[in-house]
Amino acid sequence: MKLDLDQLRDLIRLLDESNLTEIEVEHDDDRIRVRRDPAPLAAASQPVAPGAVAGSTHPSDAPASEEGEGSYVTSPFVGTFYRAPSPETDAFVEVGDSIAPGQVLCIVEAMKLMNEIESELAGTIVDVLVENGKPVEYGDRLFRIETT
């Protein structure tokens, strides 16, 4: 499914005009999700319309793989890794933070879309494995988590 900018704007507009908080479109193996968070995070600094986060991530798209000590959250695609929603705000998580399933850990920007990467696991952040603003590849380890 090839989605152009006008189609993405239409999805965001539909979300804004309705009482929905999320729209997901699937075609073959492609999926895009547009979600409005209850409390938008620094939306003005993101190239996506205010109050909306667009992307194709679900917690299952960012797999945690069991290897060595702890579990790893990996990048579901190629993009740029960001620890915070904007340069002026604190990171989503820090080493030592307790996390819960569904909690946002970071953003991976891909093709000018800010994609929130959520945790599948409950545990503690043991290590942040990528520097803020650095490129990541599909499958790159982003965080090491000690599960509880």
C-alpha positions, 0 to 999 in steps of 0.5 A: 500500500503506497500512502501519499501525504494527502491520504495521510492528511485525510486520515488525520482530518477524519480522526480530528473530526470524529470522536475516535482516538485511533484509526488503523488501515490494513492492506495486504501486509501493510498497516498504518495507524493514526492515533490521537493521544489524550494529552498530546506531547509537544505536537508543535515540534513534530511534522505530524498534525497537532494531537496526532501521532502517525505510524505503523507500530504496535507493540508487536511490531517492536519485538523484545527478543530474549538474548543474553541478560535481559530482554531487548526492544528492537527497532521495527524499521529503519529511521532516526531514534529519538529519546524524547518527543522534542529537544526541549522535553525529558526522555520518555525513559531513563536507565533505572526506570520501571516500565509497563507494557504499552508504555512509550519508550522512544520515537523512531522517525521514518519518512517524516512520520514520528512512530512511538515505540511501546514496550511489550514487557514490564520491567526496568530499563537496564541500558539505552543502546542508541544515542539520541538522534542517531540512525537505526536499522530494522532489528537494531537493539534500542533498549535492554530491559530486565523483566519482572 
